[in-house]
Amino acid sequence: MDTQVRNIQELRIEIGRLKNLEAEQSVALKARFSGPSAIFATALSLFPGSSATIDGVKSANFFNQDFLGLISRFVLPLTLNKTLFRHSNFLVKTLVGILSQKASHYISEDNVTGVWGKAKGLFNSVFKKKDKVKEPVAVVVTTEDVPPYQPY
């Protein structure tokens, strides 16, 4: 509080000033929430925008993910809770849901295609039939091995 109150008159003036400030702020709030577009804009302001962060890297939020990332936000927790954590309690399923939502930010089409390419290459290298390459046999011919010329 910047203003120091020394007597009752200054206290009454400060109370009046604060009441006026309260009235002005209530009018501003009513104007902000007066229409449906204002309410919609306020609800959208809860989601962070696509502005660059301090280090210059854009933040990855719900609306900036690619199609595979959006699908993984719903499929990953559903799959984990229906398979691995089927008989778990509510807290474990909630924790799995939260962690899989965070993990879905790292899933993108580029990451999936890269992992798929590595797995495909590994699979091909392990199960590929290796053709036996016949090495040429070095034959050394001496004069003793060659029969003499015999005319017919």
Sequence and secondary structure as in RCSB ss.txt:
>XXXX:A:sequence
MDTQVRNIQELRIEIGRLKNLEAEQSVALKARFSGPSAIFATALSLFPGSSATIDGVKSANFFNQDFLGLISRFV
LPLTLNKTLFRHSNFLVKTLVGILSQKASHYISEDNVTGVWGKAKGLFNSVFKKKDKVKEPVAVVVTTEDVPPYQ
PY
>XXXX:A:secstr
  S   SHHHHHHHHHHHHHHHHHHHHHHHHHTSSHHHHHHHHHTTS  S B TTS B   GGGS HHHHHHHHH
HHHHHHHTTTTT  HHHHHHHHHHHHHHGGG  HHHHHHHHHHHHHHHHHHH               TTTS    
  
